[in-house]
Amino acid sequence: MDFRSAEKLGFASDYMEGAHPEILRRLSETNFLKSPGYGMDDFSETARDKIRQACDAPGAEVYFLTGGTQTNAVVISALLRSYQGVISADTGHINGHEAGAIELGGHKVLTLPNRDGKITAEQLITYQMAWWQDENREHIVMPGMVYISQPTEQGTIYSLEELEALSAVCRASDLPLYLDGARLAYALACPENDVTLQDIARLCDVFYIGGTKCGALFGEAVVIPRFGLISGFFSIIKQHGALLAKGRIAGIQFETLFTDDLYLKLGENAIRAANRIRSVLKEKGYELAYENPTNQIFVVLSKDKAAELSDDVDLGFWENLDAERCIMRIATSWATTDNDVDRLTALL
């Protein structure tokens, strides 16, 4: 039975579906095998090797956690000293959509005004100079690391030139650069993108490869390219309640995602669908709040139009612009079909 045909359309986010069928098949066929826990199994080790190879980082440490907020909280807590904070764009996920998870861990999010969802090397230099020149700096939270995401919360992407500039400033200042890759498959798949996994591994101190939003049931793969950068990271994961006893379930998923370029192919599907929707929106005269090339589309709607559409399609509410208008998000995913797009564009 095709459950999609009669159901309400779902474009509110990119983790509405379960998992890619190949992942489900692999989980099913290995279901009754017994294996060691906590990611010490052969499936997880094979996944690590595949990720190291894809990143051209043979000495990298790779750990599997369950979700993005959990991963951000664990990594940021592990990288910072008690008196330090994390620099982020004001629109960064850790600042806006994680319910204070970083602050709960005892660290302040130090925000910079976003520029198309991003921060720049020049902003970092200015911020650090201001901190060092402040005679009261010992009473002020010290910047201890930098957080970015690829793509950003506005669906934009860092260019290789921008990432190289950020990395150079961070390394000159001894600030770890951490990249949130919750939607990394969709950034990598964009024709406009010129940043590879190898570039990220070369230029970032820690990053994660998102699975939850990119075809897995759940899971994020944390990559630390320089072995030993975070001492005792396994134990830190355990302290945060983030260590999976049945670690092989995450390992099998990433082993599958990094076989035959499946991870990149899933991203390409979402981008194709998003570009079809964008072209219809522009053709019909809709206003886009942000220009970006990834799988998130931010469209300005009257509240009446948003309410009308809500009878047939779930869109993600983003923000109110004024009493009459709002921004709604349309998110495609690895599983979006041509039929989904056809039905949505007919409604629009």
C-alpha positions in Angstrom: 0.0 0.0 0.0 1.2 3.5 -0.8 0.7 5.4 2.4 1.9 8.6 0.8 -0.9 9.0 -1.7 -3.6 10.0 0.7 -1.7 11.4 3.6 -1.0 15.0 4.4 2.2 16.2 2.8 5.1 16.6 5.1 7.7 19.3 4.3 8.2 20.6 7.9 11.7 19.0 8.3 14.1 16.6 6.8 13.8 13.8 9.4 10.1 13.0 9.0 10.7 9.6 7.4 12.3 6.6 9.0 15.5 5.4 7.2 16.8 4.5 3.8 15.6 0.9 2.9 19.2 -0.3 2.6 19.8 0.6 6.2 16.7 -1.2 7.3 17.7 -4.2 5.3 21.2 -4.3 6.9 19.7 -3.9 10.4 17.2 -6.7 9.7 19.8 -9.1 8.3 22.1 -8.5 11.3 19.4 -8.4 13.9 20.2 -11.7 15.6 23.9 -11.5 15.5 25.7 -11.1 18.8 28.3 -8.4 19.0 30.3 -6.4 21.6 28.7 -3.2 22.9 29.6 0.5 23.0 30.8 0.6 19.4 33.5 -2.0 19.9 31.9 -4.2 17.2 33.2 -5.0 13.7 30.4 -3.0 12.0 31.3 0.2 13.8 35.0 -0.3 13.1 34.3 -0.8 9.4 32.2 2.4 9.4 35.0 4.2 11.1 37.5 3.0 8.4 35.1 4.1 5.6 34.7 7.5 7.2 38.4 7.9 7.6 38.9 7.0 4.0 36.2 9.4 2.8 37.8 12.2 4.9 41.4 11.3 3.9 42.1 11.3 7.7 43.7 7.9 8.5 44.4 8.7 12.1 41.0 10.3 12.9 39.0 9.2 15.9 35.4 8.5 15.1 32.5 8.2 17.6 28.8 7.6 17.1 26.3 9.6 19.1 22.5 9.7 18.7 21.4 13.3 17.9 22.6 16.7 17.0 21.9 18.6 20.3 23.4 15.8 22.3 26.5 15.8 20.0 26.9 19.6 20.2 26.6 19.5 24.0 29.1 16.7 24.4 31.7 18.1 22.0 31.6 21.7 23.3 31.8 20.6 26.9 34.8 18.5 26.1 36.7 21.2 24.2 36.1 24.1 26.7 37.6 25.0 30.0 35.2 26.0 32.8 35.7 29.7 32.2 35.4 29.7 28.4 32.5 30.1 26.0 31.8 29.2 22.4 31.7 31.7 19.5 28.7 31.3 17.2 26.6 33.2 14.7 23.5 34.6 16.5 21.5 32.3 14.3 23.5 29.3 15.2 21.6 26.2 16.2 23.3 26.1 19.6 22.1 29.6 20.3 18.5 29.4 19.0 17.2 25.9 18.9 18.8 23.8 21.6 16.8 25.0 24.6 20.0 26.2 26.4 21.8 22.9 26.2 25.2 24.5 26.0 24.4 26.9 28.9 23.2 23.9 30.9 26.7 22.5 30.5 28.1 25.6 32.1 29.3 27.4 29.0 28.1 30.7 27.4 27.3 31.0 23.7 29.1 34.1 22.5 27.2 35.4 19.5 28.3 37.4 16.5 25.9 39.0 14.0 25.3 36.6 11.2 26.0 37.4 7.6 23.8 35.2 5.5 23.8 32.8 8.4 27.6 32.7 8.6 30.4 34.4 10.5 33.6 35.6 9.0 37.3 35.5 9.8 37.3 39.3 10.2 34.6 39.1 12.8 36.6 36.6 14.8 39.7 38.8 14.7 37.7 41.9 15.8 36.0 39.9 18.6 39.2 38.5 20.0 41.1 41.8 19.8 38.3 43.4 21.8 38.5 40.7 24.4 42.3 40.9 24.8 42.2 44.7 24.9 39.5 44.8 27.6 41.2 45.5 31.0 38.4 43.6 32.7 38.8 40.5 30.5 39.5 38.3 33.5 35.9 39.0 34.7 34.5 38.2 31.2 33.9 34.8 29.6 36.9 33.9 27.5 36.3 32.8 23.9 37.5 29.2 23.8 36.3 27.7 20.5 34.3 28.5 17.4 31.1 26.8 16.3 29.8 26.9 12.7 27.5 24.6 10.7 27.5 23.4 7.1 24.9 24.2 5.9 23.9 27.1 8.2 20.5 27.5 9.8 19.5 29.7 6.8 20.5 26.9 4.4 23.6 28.8 3.2 27.0 27.2 2.8 30.5 28.2 3.6 32.8 28.4 0.6 36.3 26.8 0.7 37.8 30.3 0.8 35.6 31.3 3.8 36.4 28.0 5.6 40.1 28.4 5.0 40.0 31.9 6.4 38.2 30.9 9.5 40.5 28.0 10.1 43.6 30.2 9.7 42.3 32.6 12.3 41.3 29.8 14.7 44.7 28.1 14.5 46.6 31.3 14.8 44.6 32.0 18.0 44.6 28.4 19.3 40.8 28.3 19.1 39.4 24.9 18.1 37.1 25.1 15.1 34.0 22.8 15.4 31.6 22.2 12.5 28.1 21.0 13.0 27.2 18.7 10.0 23.6 17.8 10.9 22.7 18.4 7.2 26.1 17.8 5.7 24.9 15.5 3.0 22.8 18.3 1.6 25.7 20.8 1.6 28.1 18.3 -0.1 25.5 17.6 -2.8 25.0 21.2 -3.9 26.5 22.0 -7.3 27.4 25.4 -5.8 29.5 23.7 -3.1 33.3 23.6 -3.3 34.0 22.2 0.2 34.7 18.4 0.4 34.8 16.1 3.4 38.6 16.1 3.0 38.6 19.9 3.3 36.5 19.8 6.4 38.8 17.2 8.0 41.9 19.3 7.1 40.5 22.7 8.3 38.4 21.8 11.3 39.5 20.4 14.7 36.2 18.5 15.3 33.1 18.0 13.1 30.2 15.6 12.8 28.6 13.9 9.9 24.9 14.0 10.3 22.8 10.8 9.9 19.5 11.7 11.6 18.5 14.2 8.9 20.3 12.4 6.1 18.8 9.0 5.8 19.6 7.2 9.0 17.1 6.2 11.7 19.3 8.3 14.1 22.9 9.0 14.6 25.8 11.4 14.1 29.4 10.5 13.5 31.8 12.7 15.4 35.2 13.0 13.7 38.3 14.2 15.4 41.0 14.4 12.7 43.9 14.7 15.1 44.2 11.7 17.3 44.3 12.5 21.0 43.0 16.1 20.7 40.4 15.4 23.3 41.7 13.2 26.1 39.2 10.7 27.4 36.5 11.5 24.9 35.0 8.1 25.2 34.5 8.6 29.0 33.1 12.1 28.4 30.5 10.6 26.1 29.6 8.1 28.8 29.4 10.9 31.5 26.8 12.7 29.3 24.6 9.6 29.0 25.4 9.5 25.3 27.2 6.2 25.0 25.1 3.6 23.1 25.2 0.2 24.6 24.0 -1.3 21.3 26.6 0.8 19.4 26.5 -1.5 16.4 23.1 -0.1 15.4 24.7 3.3 14.7 27.8 1.6 13.2 25.7 -0.4 10.7 23.9 2.7 9.6 27.1 4.7 8.9 28.8 1.7 7.3 25.8 1.6 4.9 25.7 5.4 4.3 29.4 5.3 3.4 29.1 2.4 1.0 28.9 3.1 -2.8 28.5 6.9 -2.1 25.0 6.5 -0.7 25.5 9.5 1.7 26.1 11.8 -1.2 23.4 10.3 -3.4 20.8 10.9 -0.7 21.8 14.5 -0.5 21.5 14.9 -4.3 17.9 13.7 -4.2 17.0 16.4 -1.7 18.7 19.1 -3.7 17.0 18.1 -6.9 13.6 18.3 -5.2 14.3 21.6 -3.5 15.4 23.2 -6.8 12.2 22.1 -8.5 10.2 23.7 -5.7 12.3 26.9 -5.8 11.8 27.3 -9.5 8.0 27.1 -9.0 8.0 29.6 -6.1 10.0 32.1 -8.2 7.8 31.6 -11.2 4.7 32.2 -9.2 6.1 35.3 -7.6 6.6 34.1 -4.1 9.2 35.9 -2.0 12.1 33.9 -0.5 13.4 35.2 2.8 16.9 33.8 2.2 18.7 32.8 -1.0 20.4 29.5 -0.5 21.2 26.3 -2.6 20.5 23.6 -0.1 17.4 21.6 0.9 15.7 24.3 3.1 13.5 26.9 1.5 12.3 29.8 3.5 9.3 31.4 1.9 7.4 34.5 3.0 3.7 33.9 3.2 0.7 35.8 4.3 -0.7 34.2 7.5 -3.9 33.5 5.6 -2.0 31.6 2.9 0.0 29.7 5.5 -3.2 28.7 7.2 -4.8 27.7 3.9 -1.8 25.5 3.0 -1.8 23.9 6.5 -4.9 21.9 5.6 -2.9 19.9 3.0 0.7 20.2 3.9 2.9 20.5 7.0 5.4 23.3 6.7 7.8 24.4 9.3 7.1 27.7 11.1 10.2 29.9 11.1 9.3 33.4 12.4 6.7 36.1 12.2 7.7 39.1 10.1 4.8 41.3 11.1 1.1 41.1 11.9 0.2 39.8 8.4 3.2 37.8 7.2 5.4 35.0 8.4 8.3 32.9 7.1 7.6 29.2 6.6 10.2 26.6 5.9 9.9 24.0 3.2 12.4 21.2 3.8 13.1 18.4 1.3 14.9 15.2 2.3 16.7 12.2 1.1 13.2 10.5 0.7 11.3 13.3 -1.1 9.6 11.9 -4.2 8.7 13.5 -7.5 5.0 12.9 -6.5 5.6 14.8 -3.2 7.0 17.7 -5.2 4.2 17.6 -7.8 1.5 17.7 -5.1 3.2 20.6 -3.3 3.7 22.7 -6.4 0.1 22.1 -7.4 -1.0 23.6 -4.0 1.3 26.5 -4.5 
